[in-house]
Amino acid sequence: MGAAGTAVLLSTKANAMADWAAALREVDPTLAIRFFPEAGDPAEIEAAVVWTSHDMAELRRYPNLRLIVSMGAGVDHLLRPPGPPPGIPVARLVDLRLTQAMTEWVLLNVLRFHRQDPEYRAQQAARVWEELAAPDTAQRRIGILGLGALGGAAARALLALGFPVMGWSRRPKSLEGVECHHGAAGLTAMLKRSDILVCLLPLTPETRGILGREALAALPRGAFVINGARGGHADDAALLAALESGQVAGAALDVFEPEPLPAEHPYWGHPRVFVTPHAASITIPRSAAPQVVENIHRARQGRPLINLVDFAAGY
Ligand SMILES: NC(=O)c1ccc[n+]([C@@H]2O[C@H](COP(=O)([O-])OP(=O)(O)OC[C@H]3O[C@@H](n4cnc5c(N)ncnc54)[C@H](OP(=O)(O)O)[C@@H]3O)[C@@H](O)[C@H]2O)c1
């Protein structure tokens, strides 16, 4: 039997539990870890390290809970009603490996569209030897929705490849080499010139449905859309209609609502849609564990936490 508020509740997919426990123990071998749903005495739980699907109502059972840590970068699931227990801070992950993986996925898809890969694959299938007009990197303008940990890193990588990069955030921001926009007016200004639009926003009431009819119509004709953020950002009917009309020439989508993407969904078989199963950037426990343990220690000592979620902003 442990003392009150001295154990960490771990809750994730069954196949990830052991990796997470090992990664946390590697950083702090003294951690007492409980594997949900075997929480033991609820009074012992000081911190809950949870996958995004964990039921927030369940966390109200632990009277000495001081901290909730999300095992991902996004916290939209955790903030949905009923939300975390009142007064308990939530930290999310800002992790180099997570960021690198998303940057790779964005580059993969930007380059896929920029270098006419769908067209060349179609030509290969038909055994057609035909050179298409040369793509000009300096003329292919990229607009990134969200200039946070993931959007900022993608912006830097795309800049390094020579693309003109614009970005959009909630508050004014300055990123070297990036044309930064914010707020409603800034959004329209950026969309109008985004030949490739990349969404890396958190899902909040303000950003839900942002890839909708109006935004898609504002893009230059034949633009490409890349969504690595959340399925709820896209209005699927509007995106399919824009693909149908040629307003949008192609889309790369990693996230959907609902997930898994239903077998009968038109995205699966669409010749100009590239689907990945929410796999753009998957948390690697060993990479993420140091900041999680750091926050557990800080919460114990009453020190300021890192990577805290701003409940008012919703991310
Ligand atoms: N597909 C995957 O595998 C995967 C993996 C990890 C994460 N994700 C998704 O990626 C999202 C972004 O992650 P992150 O770590 O980059 O988040 P972050 O660091 O919090 O950055 C969020 C960015 O979005 C901006 N933003 C938020 N609300 C806005 C609004 N209403 N209008 C304009 N801009 C707004 C923020 O503006 P400010 O700069 O002004 O705050 C910030 O620039 C996550 O929330 C998650 O949903 C997906």
The ligand as an SDF file (V2000), in Angstrom:
LIG
                    3D

 48 52  0  0  0  0  0  0  0  0999 V2000
   -2.2180   13.6010  -37.2910 N   0  0  0  0  0  0  0  0  0  0  0  0
   -1.4280   13.4110  -36.2750 C   0  0  0  0  0  0  0  0  0  0  0  0
   -0.7940   12.3600  -36.1690 O   0  0  0  0  0  0  0  0  0  0  0  0
   -1.2520   14.4910  -35.2480 C   0  0  0  0  0  0  0  0  0  0  0  0
   -0.2060   14.3790  -34.3110 C   0  0  0  0  0  0  0  0  0  0  0  0
   -0.0030   15.4070  -33.3990 C   0  0  0  0  0  0  0  0  0  0  0  0
   -0.8510   16.5270  -33.4030 C   0  0  0  0  0  0  0  0  0  0  0  0
   -1.8650   16.6160  -34.3160 N   0  0  0  0  0  0  0  0  0  0  0  0
   -2.7390   17.7970  -34.3260 C   0  0  0  0  0  0  0  0  0  0  0  0
   -1.9380   18.9620  -34.5530 O   0  0  0  0  0  0  0  0  0  0  0  0
   -2.4500   20.0240  -33.7380 C   0  0  0  0  0  0  0  0  0  0  0  0
   -1.4090   21.1270  -33.5810 C   0  0  0  0  0  0  0  0  0  0  0  0
   -0.3830   20.7100  -32.6990 O   0  0  0  0  0  0  0  0  0  0  0  0
    0.7350   21.7230  -32.1520 P   0  0  0  0  0  0  0  0  0  0  0  0
    1.5530   20.9960  -31.1680 O   0  0  0  0  0  0  0  0  0  0  0  0
    1.4010   22.4220  -33.2900 O   0  0  0  0  0  0  0  0  0  0  0  0
   -0.2180   22.7990  -31.4080 O   0  0  0  0  0  0  0  0  0  0  0  0
    0.2210   24.2310  -30.8490 P   0  0  0  0  0  0  0  0  0  0  0  0
    1.6830   24.2900  -30.6080 O   0  0  0  0  0  0  0  0  0  0  0  0
   -0.7200   24.5310  -29.7280 O   0  0  0  0  0  0  0  0  0  0  0  0
   -0.0890   25.2290  -32.0660 O   0  0  0  0  0  0  0  0  0  0  0  0
   -1.3780   25.5330  -32.4610 C   0  0  0  0  0  0  0  0  0  0  0  0
   -1.3180   26.6760  -33.4770 C   0  0  0  0  0  0  0  0  0  0  0  0
   -2.6620   26.9150  -33.9580 O   0  0  0  0  0  0  0  0  0  0  0  0
   -2.9690   28.2880  -33.7580 C   0  0  0  0  0  0  0  0  0  0  0  0
   -4.4080   28.4680  -33.4890 N   0  0  0  0  0  0  0  0  0  0  0  0
   -5.1440   27.9250  -32.4930 C   0  0  0  0  0  0  0  0  0  0  0  0
   -6.4160   28.3770  -32.5610 N   0  0  0  0  0  0  0  0  0  0  0  0
   -6.4460   29.2320  -33.6010 C   0  0  0  0  0  0  0  0  0  0  0  0
   -7.4620   30.0450  -34.1600 C   0  0  0  0  0  0  0  0  0  0  0  0
   -8.7080   30.0760  -33.6500 N   0  0  0  0  0  0  0  0  0  0  0  0
   -7.1600   30.8300  -35.2150 N   0  0  0  0  0  0  0  0  0  0  0  0
   -5.9090   30.8330  -35.7210 C   0  0  0  0  0  0  0  0  0  0  0  0
   -4.8890   30.0770  -35.2480 N   0  0  0  0  0  0  0  0  0  0  0  0
   -5.1680   29.2890  -34.1920 C   0  0  0  0  0  0  0  0  0  0  0  0
   -2.1480   28.7080  -32.5780 C   0  0  0  0  0  0  0  0  0  0  0  0
   -2.0700   30.1180  -32.5600 O   0  0  0  0  0  0  0  0  0  0  0  0
   -1.1340   30.8740  -31.4640 P   0  0  0  0  0  0  0  0  0  0  0  0
    0.2880   30.7040  -31.9780 O   0  0  0  0  0  0  0  0  0  0  0  0
   -1.6140   32.2620  -31.5410 O   0  0  0  0  0  0  0  0  0  0  0  0
   -1.3720   30.1750  -30.1580 O   0  0  0  0  0  0  0  0  0  0  0  0
   -0.8450   27.9900  -32.8580 C   0  0  0  0  0  0  0  0  0  0  0  0
   -0.0720   28.7120  -33.7900 O   0  0  0  0  0  0  0  0  0  0  0  0
   -2.8440   19.2950  -32.4500 C   0  0  0  0  0  0  0  0  0  0  0  0
   -3.7820   20.0550  -31.7160 O   0  0  0  0  0  0  0  0  0  0  0  0
   -3.4290   18.0020  -32.9750 C   0  0  0  0  0  0  0  0  0  0  0  0
   -4.8230   18.1580  -33.1860 O   0  0  0  0  0  0  0  0  0  0  0  0
   -2.0690   15.6150  -35.2290 C   0  0  0  0  0  0  0  0  0  0  0  0
  1  2  1  0
  2  3  2  0
  2  4  1  0
  4  5  1  0
  4 48  2  0
  5  6  2  0
  6  7  1  0
  7  8  2  0
  8  9  1  0
  8 48  1  0
  9 10  1  0
  9 46  1  0
 10 11  1  0
 11 12  1  0
 11 44  1  0
 12 13  1  0
 13 14  1  0
 14 15  2  0
 14 16  1  0
 14 17  1  0
 17 18  1  0
 18 19  2  0
 18 20  1  0
 18 21  1  0
 21 22  1  0
 22 23  1  0
 23 24  1  0
 23 42  1  0
 24 25  1  0
 25 26  1  0
 25 36  1  0
 26 27  1  0
 26 35  1  0
 27 28  2  0
 28 29  1  0
 29 30  1  0
 29 35  2  0
 30 31  1  0
 30 32  2  0
 32 33  1  0
 33 34  2  0
 34 35  1  0
 36 37  1  0
 36 42  1  0
 37 38  1  0
 38 39  2  0
 38 40  1  0
 38 41  1  0
 42 43  1  0
 44 45  1  0
 44 46  1  0
 46 47  1  0
M  CHG  2   8   1  16  -1
M  END
$$$$
